[in-house]
Amino acid sequence: MTRPSTRRRLQAAGAAAAMAAATLTAAAPAQAAHPACTTPELAAGWYGDNQARLQQLIDQYGSCNPYRPGRNKPVAVFDWDNTVVKNDVGDATMFWLLRNGKIRQPADWKTTSRYLTPAAAQALTTACGPLARPGTPLPTGTPEGAACADELGAVYGTSATRTGAAAFAGWDRRTIEPAYAWLPQLLQGWTPGQVRGFAAAARTENLAAPIGARQQVGTGSVTGWVRYYDQQRDLVKNLQRAGFDVWISSASPQPVVEVWARGVGVGADHVIGIRNTTRDGKLTTHLQGCGSVADGADTMITYVDGKRCWINKEVFGVRGPAAERVQPAARRQVFAAGDSDTDVTFLRDATALRLVVNRNKNELMCRAYDNSDGKWIVNPMFIEPKKQKTTPYPCSTTGYTGHDGTPAPVRRADTSVIPDQADTVF
């Protein structure tokens, strides 16, 4: 009696094993169709151990790590000009506008910026006033318009008239730069789509021009080329592949940066530039506000502390005056990249890693080289890097610029003064 029973149990067990093997065999193709997650790897071309530090960021926060901090997409924010590209796309657009006669004559130059001085308004009226009726384009690309182009270029590029008089006055140095804001304000009367067309034409010219090219604007010679940094394009691409939410924050006009950002795979809905108000679908001379600053007040753009406000508003949905303040770590970017003192506030807000492209900017380099929390990395410019600064950055005395323009020491979060720093990455 026992032997048949044992035999039946063995037969049953064998059948079960055969069924299990068949099930595993049938499941094998399905498993092959779902390969293991692969973390993107950065290309070479970085200074020192920067590539390794950036790869560590991707490994830790990327979607392939089941133990990554937080459940939301980690946010990465890049400045644009001289951070993702070499040279300035705002400048490239301004030069194109002047060469092609696309700046409209205002009824009164004082209406183009609340910070424009009487001396600058008079200089512009003298140089440009006789050339066109209000509301029509100025012929700045012609010989008769060369003096007007020169005056516009001087006010925009040097914040002074051709005779050296200050062009702007009375602004907060931590929330706005009037010359930067003036470019989108000079676009008044055009639609955002038309401005994107201007930017696209300037982009085509500047990418086609050889490195080091110059172009004539008015009677002067100015920079005539722009290049994407291959390393930054690769970084943006791999951050996106790893599940990061990648944004651009720039002090160039919104429609202009939208055009250029497509070249690194960032859509217009992830670009934060200087934004005009509109009337009947056309840009006005007034700017959108952020935080406690209302639309049309024209006192805050994506510049130093203004970048924090706009990132908090657009990326994290913070509204009202709270957008001007540091947010809890869970509502801040984990990574930020910049090249200038204009980027220092949003870089400091990054919780995991901060990349600085070295252009010898005092406050930014003081903080980056001090590296008090170990989260700063410095890289030379990828094209035409600057030579080593021969004197220390004046961190302990004048490295910081106050709201009223007064120089002061650069201080850490605990208010201690950062000592002067040597330039070591070049």
Secondary structure, 3 states (H helix, E strand, C coil): CHHHHHHHHHHHHHHHHHHHHHHHHHHHHHHHCCCCCCCCCCCCCCCCCHHHHHHHHHHHHCCCCCCCCCCCCCEEEECCECCCEECCHHHHHHHHHHHCCCCECCCCHHHHCCCECHHHHHHHHHHHHHHCCCCCECCCCCHHHHHHHHHHHHHHHHCECCCCCECECCCCCCCCCHHHHHHHHHCCCCCHHHHHHHHHHHHHHHHHCCCCCEEEECCEEEECCCEECHHHHHHHHHHHHCCCEEEEEEEEEHHHHHHHHHHHCCCHHHEEEECEEEECCEEEEEECCCCCCCCCCCCCCCCCHHHHHHHHHHCCCCCHHHHHCCCCHHHCCCEEEECCHHHHHHHHHCCCEEEEEECCCHHHHHHHHHCCCCCEEEEECCCCCCCCCCCCECCCCCCEECCCCCEECCECCCCCECCCECCCCC
